[in-house]
Structure formats: C-alpha cells, structure tokens
C-alpha cells in the first residue's frame, strides 16, 4: 500500500503477508487459526487506518483467493460495526476519526468490488459499502455514494453483476437508515429499483425486488400519485410471476408491506391481488404460499385496527381518520376454502416449531375470525363437521385446527357449536395421531380458558 495514496505514515508500515494470514485464519487447525486471528487483531491495534486500507485492497484484488477476499471484507465491516450499542458507537467514532482520504480509499475499493465476477465477493462488498454508507449518510457525509450506486443501476446496462450488487447495496442502506440524505433521493432510488425489477437478468430483478421492500417506506409521496402507484404495483405483480421462486417470495413480501403501509390505496388492485394470492396459495411452493397468505393476514390486522378505531370514534362522537374497506368480508367466501385446503397439507415430519403454509393458513383463519366475527362460523363449520372423524389424519388435524382457529372473534354463534363439539374433542384425546392429539389438546385448553365469553 502506497503511503502517498493513503496518507499513512511510512513509520507505521505493516510488514506481513495479509493473504497468507487470511488463509491461515480459515485453517481447520485451531492453533494455526488462532495465531492468524491474533495477527489480525495486532494489526488492527497497531494501525487501524493502514490495516483498513490493506483489507479493502485485498477485497478488491481479483487475483487473490475468494475466501480470503471475503474474509478481508468481513473483518473490515466488523471493525466498524457491532451489535452492542456502546461498542458500536466506539467503532463508529473510530472510523469517523480516520483521515478522510484514507476512508475514501476504503470506500472506493468497496464500490469497485461491486462489479466483481464472484457473487459472494460482491455480496461482501455490498455489505461493507452499505455499512459505511449507513454510518456516514446519517452524518450527512458520503452522499455521493447514492448517486454512484444509482448510476451503476440505470446506466451500466453492460454490467449485470454491477447492477445486481449496487441494488443489493441500496437495499441494505434503505433497510437501516432514515436520514434526510436518503429521503432526498427517494425518487431516483425508486426509479432505479423499479427499473431493476424489469431487468432481463433475474439476479438483478431479485436484488431490485429485495431493495424495493426496504424502500417502500420512503414512497408515500409516490403512492399518493395514482400513475406512479399504478406503475409500482404493476411491477410488483409482474415479479410475483417470475420463474425464480425467491423472486416471487420477495414480490409477495412487497405486497405484504404495501398492505401494511398503504392500505387506503389498495382498492383498484384488489381483484388482481386476490387472483395472484389465491393462485400462489393453491399451487406455488410453500415459501411463496406463506407470503401470499401473509398478505391476507396483514389485511386482517389492518382491518381489525380500523374497525376498533371506528367503534371508538362512534362512542366519542368523532370521525375516524381512515375507513375500513372490509376486504376480508368481501373475500372470505373464496379465501377460507383455500385456507382450509392448505391446512390439510401438513408435512409428515415437520418440526414442532417449523413455520409452513398449513400453519400460516391456520393463523390467517384466526385473524379472519377476529375480523368478521360470527360471519366466519358458517364458512368453517361444514369443513369441521365433514372431516373431524376423517380416516386421514391430515384432515382430522385440519378440522381440529380450523375449529380452534375460530374460537376468538365469534360471539353468539360459537356457543352452541362449543356445546356440540366438546364431546367430540374429548373423544379425540384418544387419537393415535400425535399431531391430531396435540391440536385437540390445544383446542380444549382454549375452550376452557376462564376468559371465554361462553
């Protein structure tokens, strides 16, 4: 490393082979690994600015081993960040105390590496660049990094790897920071991200869709404009049909976020969203189906709050700020059968704490019950009656779970149902299927809670 290029004192030069040390730090031999880790720590303590530049150059050097390059980037990132707040502030202050020319060299190396052929190396560079950006943007410094990243996305059409990593970096930045510097760039950020979601390269689309999820909170002004809102929603819906499952997951995550942030703007899109989500729940992979179900669970949460606010406003003789659109009431006749079918698709050997589409469907059904109250009972009872004694344990468990899911919300119509169903659930305490037995036990516990209105 040239002291002229970094502004470092020549008396503080480090005379050791960083590549060899990083390689040793990955050794399976604990003695070799620990000795290398101590060398790394000694170098940080001796002269952190110089060591930071050495690490940044190692990360950026495509002729070096990939594992060592990634490790260099991670060591550098962890040298300026920590989970514990006091330690984190100490590291941030130490970084900001470094000569700006030295910091610029590190930042330029990180940005340069975003175009590297190796995706793992690009990801490490994105993590490092975003961490530095989060630190400095919150202090109104390195504002130009956003311009560089957006230019990479919108102008470097010949470099898909650079576009992908730049979008990943933007996503990391938007996830953690809400500074005026980022807010001021919300329009170009959104433009770049949506352009990335329409890219021909699916890795770019994936990174852009993930970035949009983190940027949506900055988009209120855009969602308030119908033409911009239409364009954003159309782009998300397009991504929900992409051939890569993880892109579809990310797209539905965006729709969940939209439902949470911009419920009042959903009316024009509900028919499309209804079809997309139900198709995904019925026919797509489990991870995609879970997010499609989560869209409806989120709508329930929003409507439960809005209904409560409306009730309170009526009691006080005031007007509620937002109006419930009753999407759940309008969709439940079609949505509930799909959820009930999904609840019959339990995994044979699922872990007790695993979150799958069947569990997501049961949770969504419980939220629907809390949203529409007694209206849910006639939609679920026929399924319970038909399958509670089914020979197939999947259907018996689904029936018991469906019954347990609607115990909260309904008031009047649930009482006779409890009286009729209680003997059946007690009888099922002898069921040979452990999953069915567990669900029946939970339902009985739920029924017997002293706070029940029946």
Secondary structure, DSSP 8 states (H G I E B T S, - for coil): --HHHHT--GGG---S-HHHHHHHTT-SSHHHHHHHHHHHHHHHHH-HHHHHHHHHHHHH-TTS-HHHHHHHHHHHHHTS--SSHHHHHHHHHHHHTS-HHHHHHHHHHHHHHTT-S-HHHHHHHHHHHHHHHHHHHTTT--THHHHHHHHHHHH-TT-HHHHHHHHHHHHHHHHH---HHHHTTHHHHHHHHHHHHT-SSHHHHHHHHHHHHHHGGG-HHHHTSHHHHHHHHHHHHHHTT-SSHHHHHHHHHHHHHHHHH-GGG-GGGHHHHHHHHHHHHHHS-HHHHHHHHHHHHHHHHHHHHHHHHHHHHHHHT---SS----HHHHHHHHHHHHHHHHHT---TT--TT---HHHHHHHHHHHHHHHHGGGGHHHHHHHHHHHTT-SSHHHHHHHHHHHHHTTTT--HHHHHHHHHHHHHHHHGGG-S-HHHHHHHHHHHHHHT-TT---
